[in-house]
Amino acid sequence: MYLCATATPRFHIPFGILFVSTHNTFRSALAEILTRRLLDDRLGLAAASFGVSSAGVRAVPGAPLNPNLHTALAENDIGAAARAFRARPLGVGPIAEADLVLTMGRESHHAVVELAPRMRAKTFYLLGFGRLLARPVRGPLPIDPVRRARTAVRMAGRRRGAGSEIPPGPDELPDPVDQTVATQRYVAEQITTFVHRLVVFLTATVGVEPQRMRHEPVD
């Protein structure tokens, strides 16, 4: 059973990205905060063209970030965002408002598809989406970041093929809650690398490459 929320009309966000994990205190939270920061750095005011959010299948509403993640983000000068962040439960509303849903594991992936079956074509494992976009591209991509994002979703969908939304184990990221610092570092590294590559892909025609973030949680 998953919590459902009433959809809120979206009038000014051309492209919405939703990250989904279990608790929304580490994996999806990290992805949201880093994506927001890198898009802001890369696009400036034009970053408002993207709505970035996250949610958790079993999130406790209002729960703070994992302490190790909180410290790591503070070291990246994102301390204010880390302190302000609060976990949000997954619901129909956030899913319906998204143009791309990126999940961390099987539980979150199944939850999204169960709540919003029509979003199946726009729902991917985070690592799987990165793997699909890493393949060579034939022909030029749109210059506009939002148009490029929409093209990326369609392209990844074609490459994935129909009926194959459940990828093999390597595309899943383990839940780092209550895990070792080494596991947390591994998960943070995977997410940081993905977000960096995603933002570069979406904004490849704009300015310079965004600054690489530090990602290691501390003990």
WOBEL-V332579 format. One record per helix or strand of 3 or more residues. SS is the DSSP state (H for helix, E for strand). FROM is the first residue (numbers start at 1). LEN is the number of residues. Records with the same first field share a line. If there is no record, write none. Layout:
# WOBEL-V332579
SS: FROM-LEN  FROM-LEN
This chain:
# WOBEL-V332579
E: 15-7  50-7  100-4  123-3
H: 27-23  67-9  79-6  92-5  106-10  117-6  126-8  145-16  169-3  181-22
